[in-house]
Amino acid sequence: MLKRIFKNKLESNFLIYLFGKLISASVMIGSIPIFINVFGIEKYGNFIFFYTTFLMLFAGASGWVVQGVLRFYSLESDNNKMRKEIAQMALNSCIIFGIILIGVFSYCKAGIVLTLIALITLFFSVFYSSCLAIEQALLNSKNYIKAEIIRTITFFFFPLLFYYFINVTESIISLFLGVLFSYFLGLIWLTKANFYIPKLKFKRTRWNVIFFKYGIPLSIWIIFSPTTNGVDRYIIEFSLGSIALAKYTAIFDIIFKLFSNLSGPFNNIVQPLLIENYNNKNIKEYKQTMFKAFKYLSLVFITFLGVLMLFKTFVICDYLNFCDEVDSLSRLIFPLILSSYLWQLAVLFQKNLEVSNRTTQMTVYMLVVVIITVVLGVIFVPTFGLIASAYISLLSALIYLILVIYGSNKHFKV
């Protein structure tokens, strides 16, 4: 009986994650045309520029802690002690990346109010992601999904609340306040308003050393990963302007975020399952779990590709209201769909490197891809526009997937 339950962990938790992710994805995607219509496409593009910058800094601050939790949380018998150490690491990381955020936002002329809101948001977002990772490590999929639904709904409604009812006339402030309160309310619900905030101290402990060595390469990986929000946004902003960035991001987010929310349940449940199997030297189950995830991911991709290609005109013209550029923007759909699948496939296969603690190898591969993306983007995007960025994204995904497969074959032996 227990063996059957363990074997069904992937399927049962996947359905829970899928249900929640579909709700979250619907809210996030529904917000795009509404935010563009309410705040204006140029103001939305300006928000995207600073929000992308924030997400990259947030990824750096939280990534190493989150990945450390997923990899090592189950190895500590004293859960209360581990949670306190995780909170300490989260706070220390907030301080360091908060200083970086102030510098970057000041350089980008964000303004004092926006910088302060982003700084507070960073604090709540890092603590939220750390607590959420614990739920994921414990396979508490229901708690995970409820918190994410609360966060995404808040992200959608609060900017409209601040704009229409509290008269926050500056669009980017209204939108960023939505981000702030989304993480704040998500954290409050997740911890039942009882989350531990440690005192500021940089003390060397066994776990923070292990987390740091394992997770820092993954933080770097997450910062530059297009599944987070990649460096191509900066190339588009500086080459083509905020309006072009808003249009590209709207289409990119519908494709990448919808597909990542459909495929995300695989990663949410597969990672802790693979780690559990690997730590227990259950290699047969490890391989079966990996193969199941590959099959399910590919099935979702084929379905997703067919539906989106069939309704691409509806998405661009009727949903996003970009009818005047429907022909040129529709050419972005296929390379971005294929790119999103290849990236998710690479994220799945790189679990082989993660469980064997070869995170530095992944970071090297990502930096190679980032260099290729930047060089090709600087050369081709100003001349060929958004279509160049879409195909550069596809090429980058393919190169990274090849590198991950090569690294797995060379360094991962089971």
Phi, psi and chi 1 to 4 in degrees:
 res  aa     phi    psi   chi1   chi2   chi3   chi4
   1 MET       -  -49.9  180.0   67.4  177.3      -
   2 LEU   -62.2  -37.9  -71.0  175.4      -      -
   3 LYS   -64.5  -39.9 -174.7  176.5 -179.8 -178.7
   4 ARG   -66.9  -40.1 -171.0  179.0   69.6 -170.9
   5 ILE   -61.2  -43.9  -68.3  173.8      -      -
   6 PHE   -61.9  -42.0  176.7   79.3      -      -
   7 LYS   -65.9  -27.4  -75.7 -172.3  174.6 -177.7
   8 ASN   -91.9    5.1  -70.6  -25.7      -      -
   9 LYS   -59.6  -42.0  -84.6 -176.4 -179.4  179.5
  10 LEU   -61.4  -49.4  177.8   58.8      -      -
  11 GLU   -68.3  -46.7  -72.2   80.6    0.3      -
  12 SER   -66.9  -45.7   59.6      -      -      -
  13 ASN   -71.2  -30.6  -78.3  -83.4      -      -
  14 PHE   -60.8  -43.8  166.9   73.3      -      -
  15 LEU   -63.1  -38.9  -68.1  174.9      -      -
  16 ILE   -65.3  -48.2  -65.0  171.6      -      -
  17 TYR   -62.1  -41.3  -83.9  118.3      -      -
  18 LEU   -62.2  -45.0  179.9   61.3      -      -
  19 PHE   -59.0  -48.6  173.9   75.6      -      -
  20 GLY   -67.1  -41.0      -      -      -      -
  21 LYS   -66.0  -35.4  -70.7  -72.9 -173.4  177.9
  22 LEU   -64.1  -39.2  -75.3  173.8      -      -
  23 ILE   -65.2  -47.3  -64.9  176.3      -      -
  24 SER   -61.1  -43.9  -61.4      -      -      -
  25 ALA   -63.8  -40.2      -      -      -      -
  26 SER   -61.7  -41.4  -60.9      -      -      -
  27 VAL   -66.5  -46.7  173.8      -      -      -
  28 MET   -62.9  -45.6  -66.7  -64.5  -71.8      -
  29 ILE   -70.3  -36.0  -68.7  170.6      -      -
  30 GLY   -65.0  -26.6      -      -      -      -
  31 SER   -72.9  -25.6   70.9      -      -      -
  32 ILE   -61.8  -58.8  -65.6  172.1      -      -
  33 PRO   -65.1  -31.0   23.3  -32.1      -      -
  34 ILE   -69.0  -45.3  -67.2  174.8      -      -
  35 PHE   -63.9  -39.7  -74.9  166.7      -      -
  36 ILE   -63.3  -42.2  -71.0  175.5      -      -
  37 ASN   -69.3  -41.0 -177.3   59.7      -      -
  38 VAL   -76.1  -48.4  170.5      -      -      -
  39 PHE   -96.0  -13.3  -60.7  106.4      -      -
  40 GLY    93.5  145.6      -      -      -      -
  41 ILE   -67.3  -36.1 -170.8  167.0      -      -
  42 GLU   -70.5  -41.7 -171.5  169.9    1.6      -
  43 LYS   -65.8  -37.9  -64.2  -71.9 -178.2   65.8
  44 TYR   -64.9  -40.4 -178.2   71.9      -      -
  45 GLY   -62.5  -38.2      -      -      -      -
  46 ASN   -64.5  -40.9 -169.2   34.8      -      -
  47 PHE   -61.7  -43.6  163.0   71.0      -      -
  48 ILE   -58.4  -40.1  -71.2  -62.8      -      -
  49 PHE   -59.9  -49.5  175.7   76.6      -      -
  50 PHE   -74.5  -34.2  -77.6  103.8      -      -
  51 TYR   -66.5  -39.3 -173.7   45.4      -      -
  52 THR   -60.7  -43.8  -63.0      -      -      -
  53 THR   -60.8  -44.1  -56.6      -      -      -
  54 PHE   -61.6  -45.1  169.0   80.4      -      -
  55 LEU   -62.7  -35.4  -72.7  176.0      -      -
  56 MET   -68.3  -40.3  -66.2  176.6   77.9      -
  57 LEU   -69.1  -40.2  -67.9  168.3      -      -
  58 PHE   -61.0  -40.3  161.4   59.0      -      -
  59 ALA   -62.1  -41.2      -      -      -      -
  60 GLY   -66.9  -37.7      -      -      -      -
  61 ALA   -73.5  -37.8      -      -      -      -
  62 SER   -99.9  -24.6   64.2      -      -      -
  63 GLY   -57.5  -45.8      -      -      -      -
  64 TRP   -69.0  -33.1   69.0  -79.1      -      -
  65 VAL   -71.2  -47.5 -179.3      -      -      -
  66 VAL   -61.1  -46.8  167.6      -      -      -
  67 GLN   -66.2  -34.1  -65.5  -56.9  -41.2      -
  68 GLY   -65.2  -39.8      -      -      -      -
  69 VAL   -61.5  -48.3  170.4      -      -      -
  70 LEU   -63.8  -32.8  -65.3  175.3      -      -
  71 ARG   -84.6  -36.6  178.8   66.6  179.5   85.9
  72 PHE  -121.3   -7.3  -59.3  109.9      -      -
  73 TYR   -58.5  -39.5 -172.8   82.5      -      -
  74 SER   -71.6  -10.6   60.6      -      -      -
  75 LEU   -88.2   -9.1  -60.9  179.1      -      -
  76 GLU  -103.0  122.4  173.1   60.6   68.0      -
  77 SER   -75.9  -29.4   57.5      -      -      -
  78 ASP   -90.5   91.0 -170.7  -18.6      -      -
  79 ASN   -64.5  -36.3  -71.8  -18.8      -      -
  80 ASN   -65.0  -41.9 -172.9   52.3      -      -
  81 LYS   -64.2  -43.0  176.0 -174.4  175.7 -177.0
  82 MET   -63.6  -42.2  176.5   65.1   98.1      -
  83 ARG   -62.2  -39.0  -74.1  174.8 -177.5  -96.3
  84 LYS   -67.1  -39.6  -72.9 -176.1  176.6 -180.0
  85 GLU   -66.1  -38.5  -74.3 -153.8   43.0      -
  86 ILE   -63.7  -42.6  -68.5  167.9      -      -
  87 ALA   -62.8  -39.3      -      -      -      -
  88 GLN   -63.8  -43.6 -173.0   68.3   63.1      -
  89 MET   -63.8  -38.8  -73.1 -176.3  -92.0      -
  90 ALA   -63.2  -44.4      -      -      -      -
  91 LEU   -64.1  -47.2  178.2   61.9      -      -
  92 ASN   -59.6  -40.8  -66.4  -12.8      -      -
  93 SER   -66.5  -37.5 -165.9      -      -      -
  94 CYS   -60.5  -41.9  -78.8      -      -      -
  95 ILE   -62.7  -49.0  -61.1  -61.2      -      -
  96 ILE   -64.1  -49.8  -65.3  170.5      -      -
  97 PHE   -75.9  -21.3  -82.4   87.5      -      -
  98 GLY   -65.1  -40.3      -      -      -      -
  99 ILE   -64.0  -42.0  -65.3  171.1      -      -
 100 ILE   -63.5  -41.5  -62.4  172.8      -      -
 101 LEU   -60.3  -44.4 -175.8  148.0      -      -
 102 ILE   -58.4  -44.4  -67.8  171.7      -      -
 103 GLY   -63.7  -46.1      -      -      -      -
 104 VAL   -68.1  -44.9  172.6      -      -      -
 105 PHE   -66.6  -36.0  -90.4   54.2      -      -
 106 SER   -65.7  -41.6  -61.9      -      -      -
 107 TYR   -62.2  -35.8  176.8   78.9      -      -
 108 CYS   -85.1    6.2  -64.6      -      -      -
 109 LYS    59.2   48.6  -62.2  179.4  174.4   57.5
 110 ALA   -75.6  -26.7      -      -      -      -
 111 GLY    95.7  154.2      -      -      -      -
 112 ILE   -65.3  -44.4  -65.1  175.2      -      -
 113 VAL   -63.5  -48.3  175.2      -      -      -
 114 LEU   -63.2  -41.4  179.1   58.8      -      -
 115 THR   -62.6  -42.2  -57.4      -      -      -
 116 LEU   -64.4  -43.1 -178.7   60.6      -      -
 117 ILE   -62.6  -43.4  -68.5  172.5      -      -
 118 ALA   -63.3  -36.7      -      -      -      -
 119 LEU   -65.7  -44.9 -165.9   61.5      -      -
 120 ILE   -65.7  -40.3  -62.2  170.8      -      -
 121 THR   -60.4  -39.6  -54.7      -      -      -
 122 LEU   -59.3  -43.1 -178.2   68.6      -      -
 123 PHE   -59.6  -53.3  172.3   82.8      -      -
 124 PHE   -67.2  -36.0  -72.5  118.4      -      -
 125 SER   -68.2  -38.4   62.8      -      -      -
 126 VAL   -68.9  -42.9  172.1      -      -      -
 127 PHE   -66.5  -38.9  -87.9   84.6      -      -
 128 TYR   -61.9  -48.5  171.1   81.2      -      -
 129 SER   -65.4  -32.9   60.7      -      -      -
 130 SER   -67.0  -45.6  -59.0      -      -      -
 131 CYS   -65.4  -38.1  -66.2      -      -      -
 132 LEU   -65.1  -37.7 -162.8   66.6      -      -
 133 ALA   -64.0  -34.6      -      -      -      -
 134 ILE   -63.5  -43.6  -66.8  174.1      -      -
 135 GLU   -60.9  -40.2  -61.5  -61.3  -38.1      -
 136 GLN   -66.4  -42.2 -175.9 -179.8  -15.3      -
 137 ALA   -63.0  -32.9      -      -      -      -
 138 LEU   -86.4    1.8  -65.1  172.8      -      -
 139 LEU    60.6   30.8  -61.2  179.7      -      -
 140 ASN   -85.8   70.8  -69.2  -25.8      -      -
 141 SER   -65.1  -32.9   51.1      -      -      -
 142 LYS   -66.1  -45.1  -68.5 -178.3  179.8  178.2
 143 ASN   -62.6  -41.4  -71.5  -14.9      -      -
 144 TYR   -58.7  -49.7 -178.7  103.7      -      -
 145 ILE   -68.7  -41.2  -73.2  -57.2      -      -
 146 LYS   -60.4  -41.7  -72.1  176.8 -177.7  176.7
 147 ALA   -64.2  -41.9      -      -      -      -
 148 GLU   -68.0  -35.5  -79.1  -70.7   86.6      -
 149 ILE   -66.1  -44.5  -69.4  173.9      -      -
 150 ILE   -59.6  -42.4  -70.1  171.1      -      -
 151 ARG   -64.8  -47.2 -175.1 -178.4   68.4   80.5
 152 THR   -69.9  -36.2   51.2      -      -      -
 153 ILE   -65.1  -41.1  -70.7  175.9      -      -
 154 THR   -64.1  -41.7  -55.9      -      -      -
 155 PHE   -58.2  -33.6  171.9   83.0      -      -
 156 PHE   -80.2  -47.9  174.6   61.6      -      -
 157 PHE   -83.9  -33.8  -78.1  107.9      -      -
 158 PHE   -66.7  -38.8  -92.6   57.5      -      -
 159 PRO   -59.0  -38.5  -27.1   36.8      -      -
 160 LEU   -68.5  -37.8  -56.5  176.7      -      -
 161 LEU   -62.5  -47.6  172.4   66.7      -      -
 162 PHE   -66.1  -35.7  -75.3  113.1      -      -
 163 TYR   -74.7  -44.0 -172.6   75.3      -      -
 164 TYR   -91.2  -35.4  -77.2  114.5      -      -
 165 PHE  -107.5  -23.8  -62.2  101.7      -      -
 166 ILE  -109.0   -1.8  -52.5 -179.9      -      -
 167 ASN    59.6   41.7  -65.4  -39.2      -      -
 168 VAL   -81.7   97.8  178.8      -      -      -
 169 THR   -76.6  -21.6   55.4      -      -      -
 170 GLU   -81.3  114.0 -162.4  169.6  -16.0      -
 171 SER   -57.0  -46.1  -59.7      -      -      -
 172 ILE   -65.5  -30.7 -166.3  169.3      -      -
 173 ILE   -68.5  -44.6  -61.4  -60.6      -      -
 174 SER   -59.0  -44.9  -65.0      -      -      -
 175 LEU   -66.4  -40.9  -72.3  162.4      -      -
 176 PHE   -72.4  -30.4 -114.8   98.8      -      -
 177 LEU   -64.6  -33.1  -76.5  172.1      -      -
 178 GLY   -62.5  -40.9      -      -      -      -
 179 VAL   -63.5  -45.1 -179.4      -      -      -
 180 LEU   -58.8  -52.5  166.4   58.4      -      -
 181 PHE   -71.4  -24.4  -82.2   90.4      -      -
 182 SER   -63.9  -44.2   70.1      -      -      -
 183 TYR   -73.0  -36.8  -76.2  112.4      -      -
 184 PHE   -63.3  -50.7  172.6   71.1      -      -
 185 LEU   -69.2  -34.2  -66.6 -179.3      -      -
 186 GLY   -62.2  -41.7      -      -      -      -
 187 LEU   -67.2  -41.6  179.0   62.9      -      -
 188 ILE   -59.8  -45.0  -69.0  -63.4      -      -
 189 TRP   -68.2  -43.8 -174.6   89.8      -      -
 190 LEU   -62.3  -36.8 -161.6   58.9      -      -
 191 THR  -103.5    2.8   61.2      -      -      -
 192 LYS    55.0   40.0  -54.8  -60.3 -176.8  -74.4
 193 ALA    59.3   28.9      -      -      -      -
 194 ASN  -134.2   49.3 -171.9   32.6      -      -
 195 PHE   -90.4  145.5   62.8   95.6      -      -
 196 TYR   -85.4  125.1  172.7   72.4      -      -
 197 ILE  -112.4  109.5  -57.0  177.7      -      -
 198 PRO   -78.0  169.9   30.2  -34.1      -      -
 199 LYS   -78.5  154.2  -63.9  178.7 -179.5  178.4
 200 LEU   -72.8  116.9  178.7   60.1      -      -
 201 LYS  -159.2  135.4   59.3  178.9  179.6  179.5
 202 PHE  -104.4   86.3  -69.5   88.4      -      -
 203 LYS  -113.8  132.8 -177.9 -179.3  177.7 -178.1
 204 ARG   -75.0  123.4 -178.0 -172.6  177.2   93.3
 205 THR  -129.7  168.9   66.4      -      -      -
 206 ARG   -59.4  -47.3  171.9  174.0  171.9 -102.8
 207 TRP   -74.1  -36.9  -78.5  121.1      -      -
 208 ASN   -70.3  -27.1   65.6   34.5      -      -
 209 VAL   -68.0  -44.9  170.8      -      -      -
 210 ILE   -64.8  -46.6  -67.4  173.7      -      -
 211 PHE   -59.0  -44.5  -86.3   44.4      -      -
 212 PHE   -64.2  -48.1 -170.5   83.3      -      -
 213 LYS   -64.6  -37.9  -71.2  175.6   64.7  177.4
 214 TYR   -78.2  -41.8  174.1   79.3      -      -
 215 GLY   -90.8  -26.9      -      -      -      -
 216 ILE   -58.9  -44.8  -79.3  -64.2      -      -
 217 PRO   -58.1  -36.1  -25.4   36.2      -      -
 218 LEU   -70.1  -33.8  -76.4  170.6      -      -
 219 SER   -60.9  -44.8  -81.6      -      -      -
 220 ILE   -61.7  -42.6  -62.4  171.6      -      -
 221 TRP   -58.6  -46.8 -176.5   93.3      -      -
 222 ILE   -66.9  -37.0  -64.3  169.8      -      -
 223 ILE   -55.8  -43.8  -72.9  172.8      -      -
 224 PHE   -96.7   -5.8  -66.6  109.3      -      -
 225 SER   -67.9  132.4  168.7      -      -      -
 226 PRO   -67.0  -18.9   23.4  -32.7      -      -
 227 THR   -70.1  -17.6   55.1      -      -      -
 228 THR   -90.0  -48.5  -56.0      -      -      -
 229 ASN   147.8  107.2  -82.1  -59.0      -      -
 230 GLY   -95.0 -177.0      -      -      -      -
 231 VAL   -69.6  -15.1  -66.3      -      -      -
 232 ASP   -62.8  -24.3   57.9  -20.2      -      -
 233 ARG   -63.5  -38.9  -52.4  -61.1  173.1   89.0
 234 TYR   -68.4  -39.3  -66.4   98.0      -      -
 235 ILE   -62.8  -42.9  -62.8  171.4      -      -
 236 ILE   -66.1  -44.2  -66.1  170.9      -      -
 237 GLU   -58.6  -49.1  168.8   70.7   20.6      -
 238 PHE   -78.2  -23.8  -68.3  119.4      -      -
 239 SER   -91.2  -40.3  -60.0      -      -      -
 240 LEU  -120.1  -14.7  -53.9  174.6      -      -
 241 GLY   100.2  172.2      -      -      -      -
 242 SER   -67.5  -35.3  -63.7      -      -      -
 243 ILE   -66.4  -44.3  -66.4  176.9      -      -
 244 ALA   -63.4  -38.2      -      -      -      -
 245 LEU   -63.2  -42.2  175.7   61.6      -      -
 246 ALA   -63.1  -42.3      -      -      -      -
 247 LYS   -66.9  -45.7  -69.1  178.9  178.9  179.0
 248 TYR   -63.6  -44.2 -177.6   82.0      -      -
 249 THR   -65.3  -37.9  -58.7      -      -      -
 250 ALA   -59.6  -47.8      -      -      -      -
 251 ILE   -69.6  -43.7  -63.4  170.6      -      -
 252 PHE   -58.2  -46.1 -177.2   97.3      -      -
 253 ASP   -67.5  -39.0  -77.6   -3.6      -      -
 254 ILE   -60.1  -42.7  -73.9  175.9      -      -
 255 ILE   -75.7  -57.1  -66.5  171.6      -      -
 256 PHE   -67.4  -44.3  -97.0   74.0      -      -
 257 LYS   -73.9  -35.1  -70.3 -172.1  176.9  177.8
 258 LEU   -68.0  -46.0 -178.7   55.6      -      -
 259 PHE   -68.1  -39.1 -173.0   71.6      -      -
 260 SER   -66.8  -31.3   65.1      -      -      -
 261 ASN   -74.3  -30.1  -85.7  -79.4      -      -
 262 LEU   -74.4  -38.2  -70.0  171.9      -      -
 263 SER   -92.4  -17.1   58.4      -      -      -
 264 GLY   -54.1  -39.3      -      -      -      -
 265 PRO   -54.3  -32.1  -29.8   36.0      -      -
 266 PHE   -62.4  -48.8  -62.7  110.9      -      -
 267 ASN   -68.0  -38.1  -70.5  -36.3      -      -
 268 ASN   -60.0  -41.1  -70.0  137.7      -      -
 269 ILE   -96.7  -31.0 -174.0   59.8      -      -
 270 VAL   -66.9  -41.8  163.7      -      -      -
 271 GLN   -58.6  -54.5 -175.0  166.2   -3.8      -
 272 PRO   -63.3  -32.3   17.3  -28.7      -      -
 273 LEU   -66.8  -44.3  -80.3  177.0      -      -
 274 LEU   -63.1  -41.7  -69.3  176.2      -      -
 275 ILE   -63.5  -42.0  -71.3  171.3      -      -
 276 GLU   -61.7  -45.4 -178.1  178.9    4.0      -
 277 ASN   -65.0  -42.1  -69.8  -34.2      -      -
 278 TYR   -66.6  -44.6 -172.7   82.4      -      -
 279 ASN   -63.6  -33.3  -71.2  -17.4      -      -
 280 ASN   -90.3    6.7  -66.0  -31.2      -      -
 281 LYS    57.7   32.1  -57.7 -173.0 -175.9  -53.9
 282 ASN   -93.9   74.3 -167.7  -11.5      -      -
 283 ILE   -68.9  -35.2  -57.0  -54.3      -      -
 284 LYS   -61.6  -47.0 -179.2 -179.8  177.8 -178.6
 285 GLU   -65.7  -35.9 -166.8   68.5   37.1      -
 286 TYR   -57.6  -50.4  179.6   97.2      -      -
 287 LYS   -65.1  -38.8  -69.3 -178.9  177.0  179.2
 288 GLN   -65.1  -41.4  -71.5  177.3  -11.1      -
 289 THR   -63.5  -43.2  -59.2      -      -      -
 290 MET   -62.6  -43.2  179.7   67.9   77.2      -
 291 PHE   -67.6  -40.1 -175.1   63.3      -      -
 292 LYS   -59.6  -46.2  -83.4 -175.6 -176.6  179.3
 293 ALA   -62.1  -40.1      -      -      -      -
 294 PHE   -62.1  -44.2  168.7   69.4      -      -
 295 LYS   -63.8  -46.6  -71.5 -166.8  -59.4 -177.8
 296 TYR   -65.0  -41.6  -66.9  157.1      -      -
 297 LEU   -61.9  -42.9 -176.3   62.1      -      -
 298 SER   -67.0  -37.6  -60.7      -      -      -
 299 LEU   -64.6  -43.1  179.7   60.5      -      -
 300 VAL   -62.1  -41.1  170.3      -      -      -
 301 PHE   -62.1  -46.9  162.9   68.6      -      -
 302 ILE   -61.2  -43.8  -67.2  169.5      -      -
 303 THR   -64.3  -45.7  -54.9      -      -      -
 304 PHE   -62.1  -44.0 -176.7   71.2      -      -
 305 LEU   -60.1  -47.8  174.8   64.2      -      -
 306 GLY   -62.2  -45.0      -      -      -      -
 307 VAL   -66.3  -46.6  170.8      -      -      -
 308 LEU   -70.4  -37.5 -152.8   51.3      -      -
 309 MET   -65.4  -33.0  -70.3  -59.1  -70.1      -
 310 LEU   -70.6  -34.3 -173.5   62.8      -      -
 311 PHE  -111.4   22.2  -68.4   98.7      -      -
 312 LYS   -63.7  -37.4   62.3 -178.5  179.6 -179.9
 313 THR   -66.3  -40.5  -58.1      -      -      -
 314 PHE   -61.7  -44.2  169.5   80.6      -      -
 315 VAL   -61.2  -47.5  170.5      -      -      -
 316 ILE   -75.9  -45.0  -65.4  171.1      -      -
 317 CYS   -87.4  -56.9 -176.7      -      -      -
 318 ASP   -77.5  -37.8  -61.0  -72.9      -      -
 319 TYR   -85.0  -50.0 -172.2   70.8      -      -
 320 LEU   -91.8  -13.0  -66.3  175.4      -      -
 321 ASN    63.8   38.0 -160.1   28.9      -      -
 322 PHE  -105.6   45.2  -62.5  153.9      -      -
 323 CYS   -62.5  -30.0  -63.3      -      -      -
 324 ASP   -69.6  -15.7   54.4  -27.9      -      -
 325 GLU  -126.4   28.4  -61.9  179.4   65.3      -
 326 VAL   -61.9  -36.9   65.5      -      -      -
 327 ASP   -67.7  -47.4  -69.4  -25.9      -      -
 328 SER   -71.1  -40.5   59.8      -      -      -
 329 LEU   -73.1  -29.7  -67.2  177.9      -      -
 330 SER   -66.3  -22.4   63.6      -      -      -
 331 ARG   -70.5  -13.3  -67.1  162.5   58.1 -156.0
 332 LEU   -79.7  -21.2  -55.9  177.5      -      -
 333 ILE   -61.3  -55.5  -61.1  -69.4      -      -
 334 PHE   -62.5  -50.3  177.5   75.0      -      -
 335 PRO   -61.7  -33.2   17.8  -30.2      -      -
 336 LEU   -73.4  -36.8  -71.6  179.6      -      -
 337 ILE   -63.8  -48.9  -67.1  175.7      -      -
 338 LEU   -63.7  -38.9 -174.3   55.2      -      -
 339 SER   -61.5  -43.2  174.4      -      -      -
 340 SER   -63.2  -37.6   65.0      -      -      -
 341 TYR   -67.4  -44.7  170.1   66.6      -      -
 342 LEU   -64.2  -37.9  -65.6  179.9      -      -
 343 TRP   -65.0  -44.4  -83.9  112.9      -      -
 344 GLN   -66.2  -34.6  -69.4  -61.4  -33.2      -
 345 LEU   -64.6  -41.8 -153.5   57.6      -      -
 346 ALA   -64.9  -40.2      -      -      -      -
 347 VAL   -61.8  -37.2  168.7      -      -      -
 348 LEU   -66.9  -50.8  173.6   63.5      -      -
 349 PHE   -67.9  -26.7  -70.4  156.9      -      -
 350 GLN   -73.9   -7.3   76.3 -177.6   23.3      -
 351 LYS   -58.8  -28.8  -58.2  -55.8  177.2 -169.3
 352 ASN   -59.4  -39.9  -65.3  -28.0      -      -
 353 LEU   -76.8  -34.6  -61.7  175.1      -      -
 354 GLU   -65.7  -47.6  -69.5  179.5   33.8      -
 355 VAL   -67.8  -25.2  -62.3      -      -      -
 356 SER   -94.2   14.2   54.9      -      -      -
 357 ASN    62.8   29.5  -62.0  -20.2      -      -
 358 ARG  -101.5   51.7  -67.7 -170.3  175.1  -85.5
 359 THR   -71.7  -29.0   52.6      -      -      -
 360 THR   -62.5  -36.9  -58.1      -      -      -
 361 GLN   -59.9  -42.7 -159.8   78.8   32.5      -
 362 MET   -62.6  -40.9  -66.0  162.6   41.3      -
 363 THR   -64.6  -39.8  -56.4      -      -      -
 364 VAL   -60.6  -44.1  172.0      -      -      -
 365 TYR   -61.4  -43.2  -63.1  157.2      -      -
 366 MET   -64.3  -41.6  177.7   55.9   70.2      -
 367 LEU   -64.9  -35.7  -68.4  177.3      -      -
 368 VAL   -60.7  -45.4  168.9      -      -      -
 369 VAL   -65.3  -40.7  170.0      -      -      -
 370 VAL   -61.8  -44.0  167.3      -      -      -
 371 ILE   -60.1  -44.9  -67.7  170.1      -      -
 372 ILE   -61.3  -43.7  -66.4  172.2      -      -
 373 THR   -61.0  -46.8  -59.4      -      -      -
 374 VAL   -64.5  -47.5  170.9      -      -      -
 375 VAL   -61.9  -48.8  171.5      -      -      -
 376 LEU   -66.5  -36.4  -66.6  179.1      -      -
 377 GLY   -65.1  -45.0      -      -      -      -
 378 VAL   -62.3  -35.4  169.9      -      -      -
 379 ILE   -77.2  -44.9  -65.5  172.5      -      -
 380 PHE  -102.9  -31.7  -67.2  108.2      -      -
 381 VAL   -63.2  -44.5  170.7      -      -      -
 382 PRO   -59.8  -29.9  -24.4   35.2      -      -
 383 THR   -88.9  -46.2  -56.5      -      -      -
 384 PHE  -102.4   -7.3  -63.5   99.5      -      -
 385 GLY    78.7 -150.4      -      -      -      -
 386 LEU   -66.7  -30.7  -60.5 -180.0      -      -
 387 ILE   -63.0  -33.7 -170.5   66.0      -      -
 388 ALA   -64.6  -42.3      -      -      -      -
 389 SER   -63.1  -38.7 -173.6      -      -      -
 390 ALA   -64.0  -44.4      -      -      -      -
 391 TYR   -76.0  -27.5  -84.1   98.9      -      -
 392 ILE   -66.2  -38.9  -70.2  169.6      -      -
 393 SER   -61.4  -41.5  175.9      -      -      -
 394 LEU   -64.4  -46.2  175.0   57.5      -      -
 395 LEU   -62.1  -41.4  177.6   62.9      -      -
 396 SER   -62.8  -42.3  -60.9      -      -      -
 397 ALA   -62.8  -41.8      -      -      -      -
 398 LEU   -65.2  -43.8  179.8   60.2      -      -
 399 ILE   -62.5  -43.8  -67.9  172.5      -      -
 400 TYR   -65.3  -41.0 -175.5   71.4      -      -
 401 LEU   -60.6  -43.7  176.6   60.2      -      -
 402 ILE   -62.1  -42.0  -68.4  171.1      -      -
 403 LEU   -64.4  -40.3  -70.9  172.7      -      -
 404 VAL   -65.8  -43.2  166.2      -      -      -
 405 ILE   -62.6  -42.3  -67.5  172.5      -      -
 406 TYR   -60.9  -47.0  164.6   78.6      -      -
 407 GLY   -63.8  -37.9      -      -      -      -
 408 SER   -65.5  -43.1  -65.4      -      -      -
 409 ASN   -66.0  -33.1  -70.0  -24.5      -      -
 410 LYS   -84.6  -39.4 -176.8  176.1  180.0  179.8
 411 HIS  -110.8  -15.8  -60.8  -67.8      -      -
 412 PHE  -108.1  111.5 -177.8   68.4      -      -
 413 LYS  -117.9  122.4  -52.6  -61.7 -178.9 -175.8
 414 VAL  -129.9      -  -67.4      -      -      -
